[in-house]
Amino acid sequence: MATDEAITPLHDEFLLRRRAELPASFLDYSDLLKRFALTRAGALLSPIAADADPVQLAEGLLALSLQRGARLFHANATSFDSARGAVGVGLDNGAVIEAHHAILATGYVAPDIIKSRIQQSSSSWAIATKPQPENLWSDGALIWEACKTYHYARITADGRIIFGGEDDATLIDPAARDAAIPEKTSQLRHHLKALWPKANEDVEFCWAGTFDTTVDGLPLIGAVLRTPKHLRGLRLRR
């Protein structure tokens, strides 16, 4: 979804999606107002989108892996030592896991062996309102707003509005990031009300987190540079 200033890049993206045969519709101001009662210059409507509880999703994936024969170690990896045809992963409980290959799926907290220069850490903030099922937009649509500070909105099963964004690459220190929660919460409440005037912006929960972005928006997937071929890297952005 875009304001007047961002509508041209958004329409260009729509044309690229259509050329790539990715399903999407372009909604102009009147279409967006009629269908969702949102007042923005335009939006892309994609039928392929989903949201998930990250904790439940991770627990589900781990449970499925265990059912298929995986072993789960409750410890933090502290070192990676490569040997001929194998890699040893040292854990903070003193144990060492030996394997033919190691795959790193660590988010933005990467071990020292990763020296990539194409990503940057950034922080983001979010709020969750009190349940208000009577005040929600139609179809439970996930909303991403194309603006400099980036905003998104979604609806929970119990009728809350989760609204987040206000990303900042200068506040990645955990203490400084968390200290900004009150100010960022106030800003998010203001932007939520501007986006959806029907909302009751009373906040019941607020939080912050840090993540990685890359210069091209794509995840880092592939071999870790300057390491043996049996040490692989897989890093996913938000």
C-alpha positions as CSV (number, residue, x, y, z in Angstrom):
1,M,0.0,0.0,0.0
2,A,1.4,3.4,-0.9
3,T,1.0,7.1,-0.5
4,D,1.1,9.5,-3.5
5,E,4.9,9.7,-3.4
6,A,5.3,5.9,-3.5
7,I,2.6,5.0,-6.0
8,T,4.8,4.9,-9.1
9,P,7.3,2.4,-7.7
10,L,4.4,0.3,-6.4
11,H,2.8,0.2,-9.9
12,D,6.2,-0.7,-11.4
13,E,6.4,-3.6,-9.0
14,F,2.9,-4.7,-10.1
15,L,4.0,-4.7,-13.7
16,L,7.1,-6.8,-12.8
17,R,4.9,-9.2,-10.9
18,R,2.6,-9.6,-13.8
19,R,5.5,-10.1,-16.2
20,A,6.8,-12.8,-13.8
21,E,3.3,-14.3,-13.7
22,L,3.0,-13.8,-10.0
23,P,-0.6,-13.3,-8.9
24,A,-1.4,-9.8,-7.9
25,S,-4.0,-7.1,-8.5
26,F,-3.4,-3.3,-8.5
27,L,-6.0,-1.3,-6.6
28,D,-6.2,2.4,-7.2
29,Y,-7.5,4.9,-4.6
30,S,-11.2,4.2,-5.4
31,D,-10.8,0.5,-5.5
32,L,-8.9,0.5,-2.2
33,L,-11.4,2.7,-0.5
34,K,-14.4,0.6,-1.7
35,R,-13.0,-2.8,-0.8
36,F,-11.1,-2.1,2.4
37,A,-12.1,1.5,3.5
38,L,-8.4,2.5,3.4
39,T,-7.5,6.0,2.1
40,R,-4.2,5.6,0.3
41,A,-3.2,6.3,-3.3
42,G,-3.1,2.6,-4.2
43,A,-2.1,-0.9,-3.2
44,L,-1.1,-4.3,-4.5
45,L,-3.4,-7.1,-3.5
46,S,-1.8,-10.5,-3.4
47,P,-3.8,-13.7,-2.8
48,I,-0.7,-15.5,-1.6
49,A,0.2,-14.4,1.9
50,A,0.2,-15.8,5.4
51,D,1.1,-15.0,9.0
52,A,2.2,-17.3,11.8
53,D,3.1,-17.3,15.4
54,P,6.9,-17.6,15.3
55,V,7.2,-19.5,18.6
56,Q,4.5,-22.0,17.6
57,L,5.9,-22.4,14.1
58,A,9.5,-23.1,15.5
59,E,8.1,-25.5,18.0
60,G,6.1,-27.3,15.3
61,L,9.1,-27.6,13.0
62,L,11.3,-28.9,15.9
63,A,8.6,-31.5,16.8
64,L,8.3,-32.6,13.2
65,S,12.1,-32.9,12.9
66,L,12.2,-35.1,16.1
67,Q,9.5,-37.3,14.7
68,R,11.7,-37.8,11.6
69,G,14.8,-38.8,13.7
70,A,16.5,-35.6,14.5
71,R,18.2,-35.0,17.9
72,L,17.7,-31.7,19.7
73,F,20.5,-30.3,22.0
74,H,19.5,-27.6,24.5
75,A,22.8,-25.6,24.3
76,N,24.3,-22.7,22.5
77,A,27.0,-23.2,19.8
78,T,30.2,-21.3,20.8
79,S,32.7,-22.5,18.2
80,F,33.1,-24.1,14.8
81,D,36.2,-26.2,14.1
82,S,36.7,-27.6,10.7
83,A,38.7,-30.8,10.0
84,R,39.1,-32.9,6.9
85,G,35.7,-33.9,5.7
86,A,33.9,-32.8,8.9
87,V,33.1,-30.0,11.3
88,G,33.0,-29.9,15.1
89,V,30.5,-27.6,16.8
90,G,31.4,-26.7,20.3
91,L,28.6,-26.1,22.8
92,D,28.5,-24.0,25.9
93,N,27.9,-27.1,28.1
94,G,31.3,-28.5,27.0
95,A,30.0,-31.0,24.5
96,V,31.1,-31.1,20.9
97,I,28.9,-32.2,17.9
98,E,30.7,-33.7,15.0
99,A,29.0,-33.7,11.6
100,H,29.8,-33.9,7.9
101,H,28.1,-30.6,7.3
102,A,26.9,-27.7,9.5
103,I,24.1,-25.4,8.5
104,L,23.9,-22.0,10.2
105,A,20.3,-20.7,10.6
106,T,20.9,-18.0,13.2
107,G,19.1,-14.9,12.1
108,Y,21.0,-11.7,12.8
109,V,23.2,-13.2,15.6
110,A,25.9,-14.7,13.4
111,P,29.1,-16.4,14.5
112,D,32.4,-14.7,13.8
113,I,33.1,-17.0,10.8
114,I,30.5,-15.0,8.7
115,K,32.2,-11.9,7.3
116,S,29.5,-10.7,4.9
117,R,29.4,-6.9,4.3
118,I,26.1,-6.8,2.5
119,Q,23.8,-6.8,5.5
120,Q,22.9,-4.3,8.2
121,S,21.3,-4.8,11.6
122,S,18.2,-2.8,12.3
123,S,15.6,-2.6,15.1
124,S,11.8,-2.6,14.8
125,W,9.0,-1.9,17.3
126,A,5.4,-3.2,17.5
127,I,2.2,-2.8,19.5
128,A,-0.8,-5.0,20.1
129,T,-4.1,-3.4,20.9
130,K,-6.8,-4.7,23.2
131,P,-9.3,-7.1,21.4
132,Q,-11.6,-5.1,19.2
133,P,-13.3,-7.5,16.7
134,E,-15.9,-4.8,15.9
135,N,-13.3,-2.4,14.6
136,L,-11.3,-4.4,12.1
137,W,-10.9,-4.1,8.3
138,S,-12.4,-6.6,5.9
139,D,-11.0,-10.1,5.0
140,G,-8.3,-10.0,7.8
141,A,-5.9,-8.7,5.1
142,L,-2.2,-8.3,6.0
143,I,-1.1,-4.7,5.4
144,W,2.4,-3.5,4.4
145,E,2.7,0.3,4.0
146,A,5.3,1.6,1.6
147,C,6.8,4.5,3.6
148,K,10.2,5.5,4.7
149,T,9.8,4.2,8.3
150,Y,7.9,1.1,7.1
151,H,4.6,0.1,8.8
152,Y,2.7,-3.2,8.8
153,A,-0.6,-4.3,10.4
154,R,-2.3,-7.6,10.9
155,I,-5.2,-9.0,13.0
156,T,-4.9,-11.7,15.6
157,A,-7.4,-14.6,16.2
158,D,-8.8,-12.8,19.2
159,G,-9.4,-9.5,17.3
160,R,-6.3,-7.5,18.3
161,I,-4.5,-5.2,15.9
162,I,-0.8,-5.7,15.7
163,F,0.9,-2.7,14.2
164,G,4.7,-2.4,13.8
165,G,7.5,-0.7,12.1
166,E,9.5,2.6,12.7
167,D,12.6,0.6,11.8
168,D,15.9,2.3,12.9
169,A,19.4,1.1,12.0
170,T,21.0,3.4,14.6
171,L,19.3,1.8,17.7
172,I,20.5,-1.7,17.6
173,D,22.0,-1.8,21.1
174,P,19.5,-3.8,23.2
175,A,19.4,-1.3,26.0
176,A,19.0,1.7,23.7
177,R,16.4,-0.1,21.6
178,D,14.3,-1.1,24.6
179,A,14.6,2.4,26.1
180,A,12.9,3.8,22.9
181,I,9.8,1.6,23.3
182,P,7.7,4.3,25.0
183,E,8.4,6.9,22.3
184,K,8.1,4.4,19.5
185,T,4.8,3.1,21.0
186,S,3.4,6.6,20.9
187,Q,4.4,7.0,17.2
188,L,2.9,3.7,16.2
189,R,-0.4,4.5,18.0
190,H,-0.5,7.8,15.9
191,H,0.3,6.0,12.6
192,L,-2.3,3.3,13.4
193,K,-5.0,5.9,13.9
194,A,-4.0,7.7,10.7
195,L,-4.2,4.4,8.8
196,W,-7.4,3.1,10.4
197,P,-9.4,5.7,12.2
198,K,-11.9,3.1,13.5
199,A,-9.2,1.6,15.6
200,N,-9.2,1.8,19.4
201,E,-5.5,2.5,19.8
202,D,-5.3,1.5,23.5
203,V,-2.1,-0.6,23.7
204,E,-2.0,-3.8,25.8
205,F,1.4,-5.0,24.7
206,C,4.5,-3.4,23.1
207,W,7.9,-4.8,22.3
208,A,11.0,-4.4,20.1
209,G,13.4,-6.6,18.3
210,T,16.5,-6.6,16.1
211,F,16.9,-8.2,12.7
212,D,19.1,-8.1,9.6
213,T,18.4,-6.6,6.2
214,T,20.5,-7.0,3.1
215,V,21.2,-4.5,0.3
216,D,19.1,-6.4,-2.2
217,G,16.5,-7.6,0.2
218,L,17.4,-11.3,-0.4
219,P,18.5,-13.7,2.3
220,L,22.1,-14.9,2.5
221,I,22.1,-18.6,1.4
222,G,25.1,-20.6,0.4
223,A,28.6,-21.6,1.5
224,V,30.3,-19.5,4.1
225,L,33.1,-17.7,2.3
226,R,36.7,-18.8,3.1
227,T,35.6,-21.9,5.0
228,P,35.7,-25.6,4.1
229,K,32.9,-26.8,1.8
230,H,31.3,-28.8,4.6
231,L,30.5,-25.6,6.5
232,R,27.4,-24.1,5.0
233,G,25.6,-20.9,5.9
234,L,21.9,-20.2,5.9
235,R,20.7,-16.8,7.2
236,L,17.2,-15.7,6.9
237,R,16.0,-12.1,7.1
238,R,12.7,-11.1,8.7
